[in-house]
Amino acid sequence: MTDVYIANWEQTKYITFSSFFIMIPSLYSFYHKQYFYSTMLFYTSIVSANYWRKATFSFRRDLDLAIAKISFSVFLFEGICYVRYTPYIVIGFPLILYIFYCYYLSEKLYRENNNNWYKYHCLFHFCMMFELLIILDSISRWRNSQI
């Protein structure tokens, strides 16, 4: 049976690399003893990179989509609950809109066979890294204020 590739390595190598941007918030949360978040982000990053290294219709793709959606949902909820610091609100809430836009544009350009689609997916990963850091720092601030 032949694998059906969604995209070629010349494009997905960049997305594979950008998947590791999520390791930065994972390490940040580990440092701040947020082990649940650290573990979730670690697996989100690894599963994503594993999928994009060989982007085929496969179990790896299904797993990446499922874990990414679960992780996104958890952090969207946490962001709504914990982001209260005004500069984070000013940056974070518009950034979430930009994240949605990058993901949308990545999908749209891919369907149109535009070779720039992967750049927007990489930008999506990069912006997500910053959004996650804002959320994780907000959780740390809240926990520190409870002590």
MOKALIN-V891121 format. One record per backbone hydrogen bond with DSSP energy under -1.0 kcal/mol. NH is the residue of the N-H (numbers start at 1). CO is the residue of the C=O. If there is no record, write none. Layout:
<<NH:CO> <NH:CO>>
//
This chain:
<<6:55> <11:8> <12:8> <13:9> <14:11> <16:12> <17:13> <18:14> <19:15> <20:17> <21:18> <22:19> <23:20> <24:21> <26:22> <27:23> <28:24> <29:25> <30:26> <31:27> <32:28> <33:30> <34:29> <38:34> <39:35> <40:36> <41:37> <42:38> <43:39> <44:40> <45:41> <46:42> <47:43> <48:44> <49:45> <50:46> <51:47> <52:48> <53:49> <54:51> <56:54> <57:4> <62:58> <63:59> <64:60> <65:61> <66:62> <67:63> <68:64> <69:65> <70:66> <71:67> <72:68> <73:69> <74:70> <75:71> <76:72> <77:73> <78:74> <79:75> <80:76> <81:77> <82:78> <83:79> <89:85> <90:86> <91:87> <92:88> <93:89> <95:91> <96:92> <97:93> <98:94> <99:95> <100:96> <101:97> <102:98> <103:99> <104:100> <105:101> <106:102> <107:103> <108:104> <109:105> <110:106> <111:107> <112:108> <113:110> <114:109> <117:114> <121:117> <122:118> <123:119> <124:120> <125:121> <126:122> <127:123> <128:124> <129:125> <130:126> <131:127> <132:128> <133:129> <134:130> <135:131> <136:132> <137:133> <138:134> <139:135> <140:136> <141:137> <142:138> <143:139> <144:140> <145:141>>
//
